[in-house]
Amino acid sequence: MNSLSLKYKNRNKFLFQKRVHVVLLLAILLSFKAFAQTYSIPDLNLRNKLIASYPSVMSSGQLNIAAAGSMTGILNLSNSSISNADGIQYFINISILNLNNNQLSAVPDITGLTKLMGIYIAYNKLETAPSLSSQSMLLDFQVQYNNLTLLPSFANNPDLLYIYCQNNKITSLPDISTLTNLLVLDIGSNNFGNLPDLSPLTNLEQLHVHLTGIDTLI
């Protein structure tokens, strides 16, 4: 083999090795990017609350999506002056969501939070309640002291035990005939004129209808 052929062969080998290194480097970078994917929390008060109370889910002031998704148990964001809860949709494995005493007029889509057993959004400014279509494990739903005119459907929440929705602007209830495990229904201080048939709710222990206009219980 002459020197020119050897030189050409060595050059090709070098270029091949260089391409391999580049491909490996790109793969590592893409893998790192996917692992460390973050989300910018728009609400400063929510961001500060997460940094202070749940630092493990934050990375350089941004939400680490993977860390949020692996968190379990209670996400307590109460009393934090939050007006935009965008970002909570990434906490897909929590069982309790507490947003009490904030400034929320709505909450982001929480259909991905399928393991929720308790939802607390009392003492806010809610005008629309979140859909509960995917929360089949839900036991406790509290949205009292808001500006709601409608409650969400409870068709997919058969194990629900507690509904607190007093002090809103609700005029009627969705179908609750399937909530046979319900223990407490508090609809006080709303604009109800009458109640639906509650006879299927055989386990009901407390029914609160104060200041609703309802004057007859059957």
N, C-alpha and C positions, 0 to 999 in steps of 0.2 A: 504494500500500500504506500503510495507516494505521500510526501508531506502535505500536499494540497488537499488530498482526500481526507487525511487524518485531521487536518485543521477544520475542514468542513464538518466532519463527523462530531468533533468535540464541540463545535459551535452549536450544532443541532441539539446535542445532549444538554448543553448549558441552557438553551432557550426552552427546552422541554421542562427542565427542572425549575426554571424560573416561572413558567406557566403554572406548574403544579403548586408552587409556593403561593402564587397570587390567588389561585382558586381556593386553597386552604385558608388563606388569610381572609378572603371574602366570606367564606363559610363561617369562620369564627366570628367575624364582625356581625353577620346577619343573625347568627345564633344568639349572640350577646344582646343585640337590639331587640330580638323577640322576647328574650328573658327579662329584659329591663324596660319593657314598654311602660310608658307613663302617661298620665292624663292630667291636664292642667285644670285644677278646680277653679271655677270662675268666681265663687263667692269667697271673699277674703276671710270672713268669720268662720265658714266651714273649714277652710284650709288651716286656719290657726287652731281650730278645735282639734282637728286630726293630728296636727303636729304636736300639740300639747298632750293629748290623751291617747293617741295611737301612733306614736312615732315610727313604729315598725312598718307601717303601710305607706310612709312618705319617703320620697327620695329627692333631695335638693328642692324641696318645696312643692313637689308634684306627687300625685298619687301613683304608687307602684301597683299596677293593675293585678299582677300575679299575687302580690302580698295581700291586697284587698280581697281577692277571690279565695284565698286560703284561710282567711280569718273566720272563726266560728264564734258562737255565743252572742253576746250583747254588743250592739253598736249604739252607744248612748251619746246622742248629740243634742240633748235637751239644754235649754237655758243658754243658748249660744248666739242669739240675735241673727240667725241664719235666714236669709230671704230667698236663697236659691240652693236647693239640695242636690243639684246636678253633681254626680259622682258616686252617690250611694248605690247606683245600679250595678256597680262593680263588686259589691259585697255580697256575692251570690250564695254564700254558705252560712250567713248569720241566721240566728233563730229569733232574735229580738231586735226591732228597730224602734228606737225612741227619739222622736223629733219634737217632743212636747216643749211648749213655751218658746217658740221662735216667731218668725215673721213670714211664714210661708203661705202663699196663696195657692200653690199647687206643689205637687211632688213629681219627680221624674218617673218614667216607666219602671215599675218594680216587678214586672212579670218574671224576670229572671231570678228573683229571690224566692225560690220555691220552698225553702225550708223555714220560712217565717212562721212562728207560733204566736207572736205578739206584735201588734202594730199600734204605736202610740203617737198620734199627731194632734193631741189636744192643745188648746190655747194657742192657736195660730190664726191665720186669716184665710183658711182654705175655702175656695169657692167650688172646687171640684175634688171629689174623693178619688183615690187611686183605684184602679181595677184590682180585684182580688181573684181573678180568674185562674191563677196558677198557684194560689196559696192553699192547697188542700189540707195542710196541717194546722191551719190557723185556729187558735183558741180564743184570742182576746183582741178585740178591735175597738179602739177608743179615739174618737174624733170630736169630743165635746168642746164647746166654746169656739166655734168657727163660723163661717158664713155659708155653710152648705145648704143647698136646696134639695139635693138628692143624695141618697146613699147608693153605694155600688151594689151590684148583684151579689148575693150570697150563695148562688147555685152550686159553687164548687168548694164550699166551706162547711161540710157536713158536721164537723166536730166543734164548731164554734160554741163557746160557753158564755161569752160576755160581749154585749154590744152597748157602748156608751156613746150616745150622740146628742145629749141634751144641749140646750142653748145654741141652736142653729136656726135655720129658716126652712126646715123640712116640713112638707105638707102631707107626705104619704110614705109608706114603707114599701120596699121591694118585697117580693115573695119570701117569707121566712118560714113557711109551713114545713120545710124539710129540716129545719134546725131543731130537731127533737132533743138535742142535748143542751140546749140553751138554758142557762141558769138565771142570767140577769139581762133585762132589756130596759134601758133608761132612755126615754125619748122626751123627757120633760123640757119645758120651755121651748117648744116648737109650735107650729101652726096646724096641728092635726085637728080635724073635725070629728073623725071617728077612727076606730081601730079595725084592722082585718081580723078574721077569725084566728084566735090564738089557741084554740082547743088542741091542735096537734102538738103544742109545746108542753108536753106532759111533765117535763122536769123543771119548768120555770119556777123559780123561787122568789124573784123580785121583779116587779113591773112598776116602773115610775112614769107617771103621765101628768105630773104637776104642771100647771100653767100651759096646757095644750089646747084647751077648749073641749076636751073630752069630758063629758059628764056622766057617761054610762059605760059600764063594763059588763060584758056578757060572758 
